[in-house]
Amino acid sequence: MPESLTRAVRWDTVVGALLIVLLLFSFSFVDGFGNALNLSFLIGNTLPIALIALPMTMLVVSGEIDMSVASTAGLSGAVMGALWNQGMTIEAIIPICLLLGVVCGLINGLLVTRLGLPSLAVTIGTLAAYRGIAQIVLGSDAVTGFPEPYLDFSAGRIGDSFLPQAFLPFLVLLAIAVVALHATPFGRSLFAIGASEEAARFAGIRVKRQKLILFTVTGLMASLTGVFWALHYSSARYDNATGLELSVVAAVLLGGIDFDGGKGTLGGAIAGVFLLGALQNVMSLLNVSAQSQIVVTGALLVVSVLGPRVARQIVVARAGHRAAAAPQLPGVPPPA
């Protein structure tokens, strides 16, 4: 099988191609999609998913998952609102919120790595716990009135372009994540852990420490997302980011990250994030109901799990066909 064809059936390549096709279709046939305000709105609404997708991709590659990220973001926003009501400066509040995210992620990581509990069960439990604490902290209040420079940064655009100001820091974080996952021993160890945790342990990889770091970083990024959410939408509430975890998981899996771990690329995950964001934006412009959008998201989640497996089976089948068709040397048995 030619190398170019092998790459063509890789699922992350397919997702990137689908994103390009969707963008070309939307610019050509969807009224209002291409104006600067809508594109800025699309990217700004997708950034919370993209921020959490960076560490979530690494978690899923290592064979784990964190379903509490949206609740951690909501708790971060609730604490931010409560401290703002008490008169603290935003410069003092943001580090406290980020530290809170580290604590939340550390709790998840310790429960998974030290007690040996499954991450799905643990983080579903902390999903409910962190959201409940957020409601206790802030109640049903909606806190507004944050400083204008921060609101402008989180929701404003770069000059007259369609790019949000917050997109540039995201690109920096994306570059750091790509290097960490694909060009460092730490990233290679995550793929090894996801492929076979026992083999990784025998190879000298400190599996528990690596996973604890991942959960902690995921909590940090979730809290950062909670701060960004409150500033972007100019409102801190305990229920901020409700349901965001499903969008993150759907986007990451749609991008070709194997739910069993050990496979995938960060580029594919980010392509999945923006494919999902662009599709939701197009459906909104076409006046598709919110219920129908949820159905589409659910269908994409199923496709995202099935698609990469089908793509790999195609590659394996073609490779087997090529091996069977190869000429055999005398006395050498054909491949099994």
C-alpha positions in Angstrom: 0.0 0.0 0.0 1.5 3.4 -1.0 2.5 5.6 2.0 0.3 8.4 0.7 -2.7 6.1 0.7 -1.9 4.8 4.2 -1.9 8.4 5.5 -5.1 9.2 3.6 -7.1 6.6 5.6 -5.7 7.7 8.9 -8.7 9.0 10.9 -7.1 12.3 12.0 -6.3 13.1 8.3 -10.0 12.3 7.5 -11.1 14.7 10.2 -8.9 17.5 8.9 -10.2 17.0 5.4 -13.8 17.1 6.7 -13.1 20.3 8.5 -11.8 21.9 5.3 -14.8 20.7 3.3 -17.2 22.0 6.0 -15.5 25.4 5.9 -15.5 25.6 2.1 -19.2 24.7 2.1 -20.1 27.2 4.9 -18.2 30.1 3.3 -20.0 29.4 0.0 -23.5 28.5 1.0 -24.3 29.6 4.6 -25.3 33.2 4.9 -23.4 35.1 7.5 -20.8 32.4 8.2 -17.9 34.3 6.7 -18.3 37.7 8.4 -15.7 38.6 10.9 -18.2 38.9 13.8 -19.5 35.3 13.3 -16.0 33.8 12.8 -14.8 35.5 16.0 -17.9 34.2 17.8 -17.2 30.7 16.5 -13.6 30.7 17.6 -14.4 32.3 21.0 -17.1 29.7 21.8 -14.8 26.9 20.7 -11.8 28.0 22.8 -13.1 26.6 26.1 -13.4 23.1 24.5 -10.0 23.5 22.8 -8.3 24.5 26.1 -9.5 21.4 28.0 -8.9 19.2 24.9 -5.1 19.8 25.2 -4.7 17.8 28.5 -7.7 15.6 27.9 -6.0 14.3 24.7 -3.0 13.3 26.8 -5.2 11.6 29.4 -7.1 9.6 26.8 -3.8 8.6 25.1 -2.6 7.2 28.5 -5.8 5.2 28.9 -7.6 7.5 31.4 -10.4 10.1 31.2 -11.6 13.1 33.3 -15.3 13.8 33.3 -15.1 16.4 36.0 -13.5 19.1 33.9 -16.6 21.1 33.3 -17.5 21.0 37.0 -14.0 22.1 37.9 -14.4 25.0 35.5 -17.7 25.9 37.1 -16.2 25.7 40.6 -13.4 28.0 39.5 -15.9 30.5 38.1 -18.0 30.3 41.3 -15.0 31.0 43.5 -14.0 33.8 41.2 -17.4 35.4 41.5 -17.5 34.9 45.3 -14.1 36.5 45.8 -14.9 39.3 43.5 -18.0 40.1 45.6 -15.8 40.2 48.6 -13.7 43.0 47.1 -10.6 41.1 46.0 -8.7 42.2 43.0 -8.9 40.1 39.8 -5.1 39.8 39.8 -5.3 38.1 43.2 -8.4 36.0 42.3 -7.0 34.3 39.2 -4.0 32.6 40.9 -6.3 31.3 43.6 -8.7 29.8 41.0 -5.8 28.2 39.2 -4.5 26.7 42.4 -8.0 25.4 43.1 -7.9 23.6 39.8 -4.6 22.0 40.7 -6.1 20.7 43.9 -9.2 19.3 42.1 -7.0 17.6 39.5 -4.7 16.3 42.3 -7.7 14.7 44.1 -8.7 12.9 41.0 -5.2 11.8 40.3 -4.6 10.5 43.8 -7.9 8.5 43.8 -7.0 6.9 40.5 -3.3 6.3 41.0 -3.0 5.6 44.7 -6.3 3.8 45.3 -6.5 2.1 41.9 -10.0 3.3 41.2 -11.2 3.6 37.6 -10.9 7.2 36.3 -14.4 7.2 34.7 -16.1 6.3 38.0 -13.9 8.6 40.1 -14.4 11.7 37.9 -18.1 11.1 37.5 -18.3 11.3 41.2 -16.1 14.4 41.5 -18.2 15.9 38.6 -21.2 16.0 41.0 -19.1 16.9 44.0 -17.3 19.9 42.5 -20.6 21.2 41.0 -22.3 20.9 44.3 -19.5 22.8 46.0 -19.7 25.5 43.4 -23.4 26.0 44.2 -22.7 26.2 47.9 -20.0 28.8 47.3 -22.0 31.1 45.1 -25.6 30.0 45.3 -27.8 31.0 42.3 -26.1 34.5 42.0 -24.7 35.7 38.7 -21.6 37.9 39.4 -20.8 40.5 36.8 -18.8 43.8 36.6 -15.3 42.4 36.1 -12.6 44.8 34.9 -13.0 46.0 31.3 -9.4 45.1 30.2 -10.0 41.5 31.2 -13.4 41.4 29.5 -11.9 43.0 26.3 -9.1 40.5 26.3 -11.4 37.4 26.7 -14.1 38.6 24.2 -12.4 41.2 22.0 -10.8 40.8 18.6 -7.3 41.6 17.3 -7.9 44.9 15.5 -10.4 44.6 12.7 -9.6 40.9 12.2 -11.9 38.0 13.1 -9.3 36.5 15.5 -10.1 36.8 19.2 -7.3 38.2 21.4 -7.4 35.0 23.5 -6.6 32.9 20.5 -2.9 33.9 20.5 -2.2 32.6 24.1 -4.1 29.4 23.0 -1.7 28.9 20.1 1.2 29.1 22.6 -0.4 26.5 24.8 -1.1 24.3 21.8 2.5 24.5 20.7 3.7 23.5 24.2 1.2 20.6 24.2 2.2 19.3 20.8 5.9 19.4 21.7 5.2 17.7 25.1 3.1 14.9 23.6 4.9 14.2 20.3 8.6 15.3 20.8 9.5 14.4 24.4 10.2 11.3 26.4 7.2 12.2 28.6 4.9 12.1 25.6 6.3 8.8 24.3 5.8 7.4 27.8 2.1 8.3 27.6 1.7 6.4 24.4 3.5 3.4 25.9 1.3 3.5 29.0 -1.9 3.6 26.9 -0.7 0.7 24.7 0.2 -1.5 27.7 0.4 -0.2 31.2 2.1 -3.4 32.4 4.7 -3.3 29.7 5.4 0.4 30.3 5.9 -0.4 34.0 8.4 -3.2 33.2 10.2 -0.7 30.8 10.9 1.5 33.8 8.2 4.1 33.2 6.7 5.6 36.4 3.2 5.1 35.4 1.5 6.4 38.6 3.6 9.6 38.6 2.9 10.3 34.9 -0.9 9.9 35.4 -0.9 12.0 38.5 0.9 14.8 36.6 -1.7 14.5 33.8 -4.7 14.7 36.2 -3.2 17.7 37.9 -2.5 19.6 34.6 -6.0 18.8 33.5 -7.4 20.3 36.7 -5.3 23.4 36.1 -6.5 23.8 32.5 -10.1 23.3 33.6 -9.8 26.0 36.1 -8.2 28.3 33.6 -11.1 27.6 31.3 -13.5 28.5 34.1 -11.8 31.9 34.5 -11.9 32.4 30.7 -15.6 31.4 30.5 -16.6 33.8 33.3 -14.8 36.7 31.6 -15.8 35.8 28.0 -19.5 35.7 28.9 -19.2 38.4 31.5 -20.9 36.3 34.2 -19.6 34.0 36.9 -22.2 31.4 37.9 -22.0 28.0 39.6 -23.5 26.3 36.5 -21.0 27.8 34.1 -19.7 25.2 31.5 -22.4 22.7 32.3 -22.2 19.9 29.8 -18.8 21.0 28.5 -17.2 17.7 29.3 -19.3 15.9 26.7 -18.3 18.3 24.0 -14.6 17.9 25.0 -14.8 14.1 25.0 -16.8 14.0 21.7 -14.3 16.4 20.0 -11.2 14.5 21.2 -12.6 11.1 20.2 -13.8 12.6 16.9 -10.2 13.7 16.3 -9.0 10.1 16.3 -7.8 9.6 19.9 -8.4 6.0 20.7 -10.6 5.6 23.8 -8.5 2.5 24.8 -5.4 4.6 24.8 -2.1 4.5 23.0 -3.1 6.1 19.7 -3.9 9.5 18.3 -2.4 12.9 17.6 -3.0 16.3 19.1 -3.5 17.8 15.7 -6.3 15.4 15.0 -7.9 16.2 18.4 -7.8 20.0 17.7 -9.2 19.4 14.2 -12.0 17.5 15.9 -12.6 20.4 18.3 -13.0 22.9 15.5 -15.0 20.6 13.3 -17.5 20.2 16.1 -17.5 23.9 16.8 -17.9 24.9 13.1 -20.7 22.3 12.7 -22.6 23.7 15.7 -22.1 27.2 14.4 -23.5 26.3 11.0 -26.5 24.6 12.5 -27.2 27.6 14.6 -27.0 29.9 11.5 -29.4 27.5 9.7 -31.8 27.7 12.6 -31.5 24.0 13.5 -33.1 23.4 16.9 -30.9 22.9 20.0 -32.4 19.4 20.4 -31.4 18.4 16.9 -27.9 19.8 17.6 -27.6 17.5 20.6 -28.6 14.5 18.4 -25.9 15.4 15.9 -23.3 15.7 18.6 -24.3 12.3 20.0 -24.1 10.8 16.5 -20.7 12.3 16.0 -19.6 10.7 19.4 -20.6 7.3 18.1 -18.9 7.9 14.7 -15.8 9.1 16.5 -15.5 5.8 18.3 -16.3 3.7 15.3 -14.5 5.7 12.6 -10.9 5.2 13.7 -11.4 1.5 14.2 -12.8 1.1 10.7 -9.9 3.1 9.3 -7.4 0.9 11.0 -9.2 -2.2 9.8 -8.9 -0.9 6.2 -5.2 -0.3 6.7 -4.7 -3.8 8.2 -6.8 -5.5 5.4 -4.8 -3.7 2.7 -1.5 -4.6 4.3 -2.6 -8.2 4.5 -3.7 -8.3 0.9 -0.4 -6.8 -0.2 1.6 -9.3 1.9 -0.5 -12.2 0.4 0.1 -10.9 -3.1 3.8 -10.5 -2.7 6.0 -13.1 -4.5 7.3 -15.9 -2.3 10.9 -17.2 -2.3 11.3 -20.9 -2.8 11.2 -22.8 0.5 9.9 -19.8 2.4 6.4 -20.3 3.8 3.8 -17.6 3.1 2.9 -15.2 6.0 0.2 -16.5 8.4 
